[in-house]
Amino acid sequence: MTHRERVIAVLQRRPVDVIPSLGEQPMDITGFAKLFPDMTGDEVDDQIRIASFFDNSATDLDLELKKTTITQTDAEFVYSYETGAVWRESYQPTFCREAVRYPINNPEDAFSFQMPAIKDDPAHREELKRKVEKLHAAGYFVQGHVIGAWASMYYYLTSFENILVWMLTEPEAAHHMFELVTDYSLKTAELFLDCGVDAVATISDLGSGTSLLFSRQLFMEYVYPWLSSLADLCHQKGGYLHFHSHGHIQDLMDDIVAAGVDIVNPIGPSDNNDLAYFKQKWGSRVTILGGISTTIDRMTSDELYAHVSEVVYIGRKGGGFFPRTESGIPPMSEERLLKYLKILTDLRHEGYTA
């Protein structure tokens, strides 16, 4: 079976010879620079090279908002998005991301703000189709990344605190902002699907490690309409929807499944999500990706093997599971990274169990 065939088989609950790996990669951008110092700059060739190194079955194309580097060192990465938002990432002593500036700072700003134009012309579509076809020819499942409605609020438009307050006190402005990003998300997803991707991938973290970020009522009012519309679009055009959400999202899983999500990640211990419980309750209706802790860099070799073994043992029962780290592989030596990948690869080759 090709990588792509394996992924589709898992999503359709058919047998596979090897459990596929999707999206395993370093947590921080410096990890890529150290592992791949001579990247070609060709999006497709580089995606294939990365997928081959990590034995990933899926490759990724991006139509999310572009970011421009302001400064970049081994310790820090500062960049701006097309909307005008500026962010800083630091990597020591642990990964940290923080906002520096936003374009919307009061409810009135929301009504004059405009999302950047989406690049969509015949030449761009043909180029995107060519990339998808080349990745398919190489045997890979192709995901197109689009912005998430909730994540867009605090990544691209305004502060986390602002949007949480405005959802309650300034609903007109909040709804307008969600309409802007939903429209952008759906249009870019449609472009991807028309160009042949297998799945649309999107991000919106809905919880902290112990609770939801806001009530289910607010989720249903602001986030669910976008998520269900995106799932409907994917299914109408023969694709899948892959949804990423950190946080203790157990109380929203019925709604996430009802919205039509096909893959949900990362469902792991850092967010106090019980993989066995998620598998038992929702595993027949949604494919789960994740389970492996963000703390593997602090484990002994024996602890690392025991943890990854337990995750794969739980996830492989009944299929519908792709193992990977919750947020990407944390910063660690190349020797330790290769040890982790070998453990994961060996376990994946044992396949699923009934």
N, C-alpha and C positions, 0 to 999 in steps of 0.2 A: 504493500500500500504506500502511496505517497503521503507526505505530511498532510496535504490538504484533504485527501481521502480519509485519513484517520480522524481529523478534527470533525468533519461532517458526519462520519460514522458515530462518533461519540455523541454529537448533538442529536442524532436520530436514534440513539440507544441501540446501535448495532455493534457487533463484536469488533475489536481491533487487536492487532498483534502487539502493539506497544502503546502505552498511555501517552498521548501527546503532551508536550510542554508548550505553554503559550506565554510569551512576553517576559520570560526570565531575563533579567538584566541588572546591572549595578544600580544602586539607589541614587547615586550622584553622578553628575556629568564628568567629574574628574576620573571616575572609574572607566568610562568609555575611552577617554583620552589615553589612559595608561595601557589599556588592553588593545586598543586599535590606534596606534600613533600615526599610521599612514593611511587613514581613510581617504577614499578617492574623491569624495564630494558628490558622486553619483548616487542619488537616493536609492535606486533599486539595487545596484551592486553592493552598496554598503549594508542595506537591509539583509541581503542574502548572506553576506559575510558574517554579520552579527547573529543571524538565525542559525547558521552553521556552527558557530563557536559554542553557542548555548544549547544546541540541539532543539531549538524552538520550531514548532510546526506552523506558526503564524508569523506573518510579516505585517508591517504597519506603514500606512501612508497618512499624511497629515494635512488636514484643511482647517485646523484650529487657527486661532489668531497668531500671526507671526510675532516673534520676539526678536529684539535687536540687542546685541551685547553692548553693555556700557563698560564694564571692567570684568576681567576673568583671571583668576589665579588658582593655584592648587587649594587655597583656603576659602576662596569666596568667588561668587558669581553674581553680578548685578546686571539686570536686563530690563528692557521696557517692552510693553506690548503695544500693538497698533492703536489701542484705545487710549493710550497715555498712561496707563498704570505702570508703576515701576516696582520691581521686586528684588530682594537680595537673598541669596542662598549661601549658607556657610556649612562647613563639613566637619569641623573639629570643635569640641570633642565628640559631637554627634551631629547628624543632619538637622538643619534648621532653615525654614523658609519664612520670610517676613516681608510685609508690604512696606514700601517707602512712600508711594504717592498714588492717589486715585483721581479720576476725572470728574466723578460725581460726589459732591460733598454736602449737598442738602437736597431735599425733595424737589425743589424747583429746577435744579440742574438736570434732573431726569428727563424733563420734557423738551429740553433743547439738545440733548445728547443724541448722536447718531452713531450706529455701528459702522465700522469700515465696510467698504464695498467688497462684495464677494467676486473673486476673479472667475468669470464664467463666460468664455467665448469659445468658438469652434476649435481654435488652435490649442487652447488649454485643455479642453475635453479630449481631444485626440492624444495629447501628451499623457494625460491621466490614464486613458484607456491603454496606451502603450505600456505604461508602468505596470498596470494590473495584469495585462497579458504576459509580460515578461516574468512576473512573480509566479503566476499560474503555471507557466511553462517550466519553471524551476521546481514546481511541485508544492508550492506553499499556499496556505490559506491566507487570504488578504483581508486585513481590517482597515477601514478608513476612520480616522479619529476626528470627531466633531466636538464642539464645545457643549458643556452641560449647563442646563438652565440655572441650577442653584450655584454650582461652582463658579459660573461666570460672574455672579453678583460680587463675590469677594476677591476674585482673581483679576477681573478686568474693569469693574465699574465703581464700586464703593467699598467702604470698610465693612467687615463682618458685623460689627456692632450696629452700624447704620441700617443695614438691610434687615436685620432681626427686629429692630425697633420699628422701622417703616412698614414692615409686613403687618404690624398691629395698629400703628397710629397713622400711617400715611398710605393706606391701601391703594389709592389711585396711582400714586407714584410707583409703588412697588409692583403693581400689576403691569404698568407701562414698561418697566424695566424687564420684567419677565417676558412680556410680549416681544420686546426687541431681541432678546437672546434666543427665545424659542424660534422665532422666524429665521434667525441666522443659522441656528442648529439644524432646523429642518431643511432649509435650502441647500446647505452644504452636504447633508446626508443624502438628499435626493441626487445631487451631482455625483457623489461617490457611487451610489447604487446604479445610476444610469451608466457609469463607466465600468461596472462589472465587479465591484468588491463583493466579498462573501459576507461581510458583517460590518456594521457600524459600531464603533466603540466610543463611549462617552463617560465622563467623570462628573460626579457630584457627591461629595462626602456628606452624609446625612446625620452623622453622630460623632460623639466623643468615644473614648474608651469605655465609658460606663453608661451612657444614655444617648437619647436623640438630641439633636441641636434645637429642635422646635417640635411642637405638637404634631400628632397625626393630622389634626384638623388643618393646620397650616400646610402640611405636606400635600394633602388632598386639594387644597385651594390653589397652591402656587406651583408645585412641582409635578404632581401626578398628570395634569393635562399635557405637559411637555413630554413626559416619559411615555405615556400611552400613545400619544400622537407619533412619536419617533418609532415606537415598536410597530404600530400599524403601518407606517410608511415602509419600514424594513420588510415586513411580511408581505405587503402588497407587491413589492418588487423582488421577492424571492430571496431576501437576505435575512440575516440574524441580527439581534441587538445584544451587545455586550456592555453591561453596566458596571462601572466601578464605584463603590461607595465604602469608604472607611467608616468606622463607628459601630456602636452596638445597635444594629439595625433590626434586631429580631422582631420588634413590634411593628415594623413596616413591611416585613417579608411577604405577608399575604397580599398586600397592595402592590408590591414590586412584581410579584408573580402574576397578579391579575392584570397589570399593565401590559404584560406580554414580553417581559425581559427573557432572553434565552440563556445568557451567561451572566452570573453575578460574581464579583470578587471584591475583597480578598477573603472574607469569612475566616478570620484567624484569631489566635489567642490574645494578640495585643489589644483587640477591641472586645475582649471577653465574649467572643462568639464561639459557641460549642459546635465544632464541625460535625460531630456525630448527631447532634440534635437537628441541625440544619439539613443534613443528609436524610435523616429519618422522616422529617416533616415535609420538606420541600424538594428533596432530591429527585423525585419522579417527574417534577414539572419544570425544574430549572437546573441547568448545569452549573456546578460550583467550581470556581477557580481560586486557588490560594491555599490557606491552611498553615503555611510554614512561617514561623515567627520571625519578627524583625530583630530578635536578639541572638540569632545563630552565631554572630561574631563573638559572643561572650561564652559560648558553650565549649566544653572540652570535646575532643574527637568522639568519645563514647556518647556524650550527651547529644551531640549533633546527629550521630547515626540513629540513636534511639528516638529522637524527636521526629526526624524526617520519616523514619520507618513507621512510626505511629500515625502520622498524618496520612501517608499513602495507604496504610492498612485500613484506616477508617474511610478514606475517600474512594478507594477502589471497589468497595462493596456495592454491587449493582450498577457500576459505571456512572456516567454523567459527572465526571470529576477530572479536573486538570490540576496537578500540584504545582505550586510555585510560592515564592516568598511574598509576604503581604505587601510590602512597599518597594520591592526590589532587593537585591543582595546588598546588605550593609557594607560599609567600607571595611575591607580586610585584605590580607596579603593575597597575592595571586596563587600561592601554594594552597592556602586555605580555601580560596574560591574554587579551585580545581578539585579539591577534595570534596567539597559540597556538591559540585556538579556531577562527580562520579557516583556519589551515593544516590543522588536523585535519578541519574540515568539508569543505574543498575536496578533500582526499585521499579522504575517505570516499565522496564523490559519484562517484569513479572506479570504485567497485565491486570485486568479486572477480575473480580471474583463475584460469584452469585450472592 
